[in-house]
C-alpha cells in the first residue's frame, strides 16, 4: 500500500542506506509521507547525565544501517516515513539553557530550595523556554495531524513529547475521542515540577494526565519511583495502571508467559493508543549511555513483542515518541543503533495500525 506521491523509481530498500539527513535515508518529504518524524534535540532539565540532545542526529546517522524490510510489516516503508526539519531555535537554546538549569540543580543539591530568591530568575527562564519548546512541537505536530498524517517525535529527553501529546489530544477532542498512553520506562515520570522545572523529564506523565483526552496511562517496566508517584497512581481511580519491573519479573520467574503478560497490559488500553518509549525502559545493556540508567528492564525482544502484540490487537497507534537515547563517547554507536531499530519498529507498527 502506498499513501504518497514519492517517485521510488530509483530507490531500492535493498541498496546501501543513503545519508541524506532523513531518518533511515528514506526519500520522502513530509508532504509525501503518511508518518512524519519530528526531532527535539533538547535535554535542559535532565537530572543526572546529559547528552540526549544529541540523540536525534545520532539516530539519523545510525538509521542508514537499518534494513527496511521489517519482519512485522515488510513494505510499510512504502507508505512514507519522512523527517521534519528541526526548528532552528531548539538545539542552541538547549545548549545555553542546560547551563542555566545546572545553576538551579547545583543550588538544590547543596541543600537549597526552589523557593530561594537567588534561583528564581534561572528557574523562570528554563520554565518559559520549556513551554516555548512545547509550543513549537505542538504547532508542528498539529499541522501534520490536520493533513490526516501521523506525527511522532524523537528526543531529546523525555520532557520533549509534551507538545506532541497536546496536539494529539486536541485532534482527538475535535473528533470527540480519547486515547490511552502505553508508557515504557524505567521511571514513573509522575512528579510534579521536579526540581522546580514544570516541564521536567520526570514530570512528562504528570503533565500528560492534565489532558482530559488521556483516558488511561499504562506504565510498563518502571522500577524507580517516589512515594508521591505511587500515591498518585493509587488515587487515580484506575486511570493509571502500573506493570512495574518487579511484578513482570516475578511473574516470569513463576512461569507466566510473556505473551500472557502482554495481553494483560494491552487489555488495559483503549482503542486509540499513544506510545511513549523511553529507551531506559530497556535493560541498560541496550542503552548504556542513557541519562538515568536503572538495572532491570525489558529486553529488546520483549519490547518488540509487546509492541507487535499491541498492533495485532486491533488498536490504533495514534502517535509515539522515542526519547532518552544518548550517544556515549565510547559506545561504538551502540545506543544510537538500538534506538534506530526501536524507532523503525515503532514507525512500521504505527503504519500497520493506521486505517
Beta strands, then each sheet from edge to edge (+ up, - down):
strand 1: 35-40
strand 2: 81-83
strand 3: 150-155
strand 4: 179-184
strand 5: 214-220
strand 6: 240-243
strand 7: 272-278
strand 8: 316-323
sheet 1: 2+ 1+ 3+ 8+ 7+ 4+ 5+ 6+
end
